[in-house]
Amino acid sequence: MGTFKKGNNWFIDYYVNGRRKRESVGPSKELAQIVLKKRKVQIAENKFLDVRKQKRIHFRDMARLYLESYSKPNKRSWDRDELSIKHLNTFFGNKYLHEITALDIENYKIERRQKVSPATVNRELACLKHMYAKAIEWGKIASSPASKVKKFREPNHRVRYLEEEEIERLHEACSEHLKPIIAVALNTGMRKGEILDLKWVDVNLRTRVISILNSKNCEKREIPINEDLARTLLAVPKNPKSPYVFCKEDGMPYREVKVGFRAALRKGKDQKFPIP
């Protein structure tokens, strides 16, 4: 947003719903600055003419649109968004998108925190913030009430390394489908999401390298495969229905291993190790 002069007239330049707008104000720079400030307030309060013309949309409908048009086609973790939206809908579902205020969202934070952890509330807020960002991008609303709402601070977990004896106990306690997943984690330090998303095309057993592409910055890193891991990967059966290294019988990749890992920790008598 800004002002500029062309010929003898001053203009204001601003955006509404992702569309650029310019208005001629007249020969006075001071007046142009006053009008620009007024437009900013109108846009923020949803009182600008173009905003009033917009078709109002319920939060529940926008949430459904976000899930179907963005989350499911683009995110492997869309089921997390689906769960977050379920709780958000309980609180905001019947309101129009433009009626929700930052105070409403703060109240949601307080109410949810009484039932779940700060990390869970933060995931739901992240989903809400991104949904509003998409609503602005798609011309459904002019601004986001969630933009200035802060997340809860989360405690830093202590880093914990397994001893050799603990590794053996964990391996023995794991179910068969979980053993190679744990082996990859122990031998490479890869993140859980990277392991579950690993495809055979990324694994080169001849050169002993796993290639990981970072989807955010498109940078590739190569992780060496040691002898133990090579033997483990060679023993993993390939599913002709799926490109994934770790998948179910129908070819779909595992979305979560938390339940199996918890069971292994209980069986191996190590309750204090953090769940991935």
N, C-alpha and C positions, 0 to 999 in steps of 0.2 A: 504494500500500500504506500502511496506517496502522492506528491503534487509535482506538476511540471508546467512550464510555460511554452506556448506555441503561438507565435505571432504576438498579438496584443492580449491574448486571453490565457488565464490559468486553468489548468485541468486537474481533476483528481483521478487517481488510478487505484483500483481495488479489485478484490475477488469476492464473488458470492457463489457458494456451492460449486467451487472449482472453475467457475467461468469468470474471465477477466472483464471488468467494466471500466469505462472511462466517461467522465462527465465534464462538460464545459461549465465553469462557474462564472467567469468574467475577468475583468482586469485586475482584481484585487487578490494578491497572494494570501493576505490574512484571512479573507473570506473563504478562499479555497481550503485553507487549513482547518477552519471552523466546520465547513461542510464535510470534510473528510472525517473529522472526529465524530460528527453526528452519524455518518454512515457506519462507522465502526460500532457505535453503540446500538444502532438499529439492527445490525447484523447479529451482534452478540445476544440481543434480547429477542431475536426472531420477529422483529417488527418491521424489517425492511420489506418493501413492496413485493419483491420477488419471492421472499420467504413466505409471505402471507398467501401467495398464489399457489404454493406447493400443496400437493395432496398430503394430508396428515397421515402418518403411519403409526400403528401401535407398536410398542416395543416387541411384543410377541411375534408380530409379522416380520419385523426387521431381523429379529434373532433367527427366525426360520430361513429368511433370505440369505443371511450371512452364512449359516450352516450349510445350506444346499449349494449356494453359488460360489462360496469361497473356501470354507473350511474343509468340506469333504473332497473337493477336487484337488486341493493344494497341500493339505496337511495330513501326514501319516498319523498324527495324534488327534485327529478330528473328534474321536470319541471322548477325549478330555473336554473339548469345547462343548460337545453335546451335554455332558454331565454338568458343566458350569452353567450353561444356558438353562438347564432344568431348574437350578436354584435361582438364577437371576429372574426367570419368568415368574417364579412364585412371588417375588417382591415387586417387580416392575411390569409384569406381563400385560396388565390391563391399561397401563398409562400410555399416552401418546409419547413418542420419542422426544419431541421438543419440550414436553412438560417436565421431564426429569431434571432435577437440579443437582448441583454438587453436594448440597446438604442431604438430599435423598440418598446419594451414594455413600456418604459418610455414615448415615444411619444403617444402611445395608451392611457396611463393614462391621459396625458395632454388634448388630444382631447376629451376623454369621459367626463372629469371633467367639460368641458364647457357646457355639456348638462344635466348631471345627478349629484346626490349627491355623496360625498365621500364614503358613505356606499355602494351604488350601484356599484361604480368602484371597491371597495374592494372585493365585492362578485364575480365580474367577474375575478379579479386577483386571487382569491382563487381557482376558477374553473380552470383557466389557469395553475396555479402552480401544482395542483393535476393531471391535464391531462398530463403535462410533466413528473411528477413522475411516472405515469402509463406507459408512452411511454418508459422511461428508464427501468422499470421493465419488459416490454414486448419486449425489445430488438429493439425498433424502433429508438432509438437515444442514444448517449453516455452521454450527460449532458443536464442540463436545463438552458436556459438563464434567466428564471424567478426566479431562486433560490435566487438571490441577490437583486431583485427588491422589494422595500419596499412599503407597503400599505400606504394609507393616514391615518392621525390621525383623529379619529372621536370624536366629542364633546360628553361629558358625559351628558346624559339627567337627569334633576332634578327628584328625586323620588317624586311621587305625590300620596297621599292617598285620597280615596273617603270618604266623610262624609255620614252619614246615609241617609240624604235627597237626596244626589246625587245618592246613590245606588238605592233608590226607583225610582227616575226619570229614571235612566238608565234601570232598570228592566222593567218599564212600556213602555219605548221606543223601547225595543228590539223586534225583530220578534220572533215568537214562537220557531223556531228551535235554536235560539241563546240564549234564556233565560237559559236553563240548562247548556250550555257551560259557560256562564258568572257566573252562580252559583257555578260551580266547581272551577273556577278561584278565586272567592272571598273567598270561604270557605277553600281552600287548598293551595293556592299560587303556584299551579302547573304551569309549563311553557306551552305556547300555543301548542307547538309540542307534549308535553306529554298528554295534554287534547285531542287533535284531534286524537292521536294514541291510546287512551285508549280503551281496550277491556273488555268485560263483565267478562272474566276469571280473570281479574286483580281486579275486584270489589267484595268484600265479604260483603254483606249487613248484614249477620248474625253476623260476628265479628266486623262489622263497620270499615273495613280497605281497603284502596286502595294500591296495591303493584305496585311499579314502578321499572323496571329493567333498570339500566344505561347501554346502549349498548356499551359505550366506555370502562368502567372498569368492567362490568358484576356485579356490586354491586346493591343490592336491598334495597330500602327504603320503609317504610310503612307510609302511611298518614292516620290519623284517619278521620272517617266520622262522622260529628256531626248530630244532629237531623234534622236541616233544609236541609242539603245536602242529608240525607237518604230519606227524603220525595221527594226531587227533583228527585233523581235517580230512586226511585220506580215508579215515574210517566213517566219516559222516556220509550216509547214503544220499545220493542226489534224487530229488523228486522231479520227474519229467514234466510235471504240471507247473513247476515254479522255478523262477530264477534265483530265489533266496536260498542261502546256505541253511538257515534254520527256519523251518516251516512245518505246518501241520499237514496231515494227510491230504487235505483238499488243496494244498499248495499255498495257502495264505500264511504270511509270516506271523510269528508270535508278536502280539502287541505288548504283552507284559509277562514278566517272569517273577513278579513279586511274591505271589502265593507259593510257588514252588521253592523259591529261595528261603522264604520264612520256614517252610516245612523242613527244609534241609538243615537250617540253623537249629531248629528245635530238636531234630533227630541227632544232630552233631553236638548238641549241648553248648551252643555258642549264641546266646541270646543278645549279646551286646554289639555284635557287628552290625553296621548300618545297612538298612535295606535299600537297594538301588531304586 
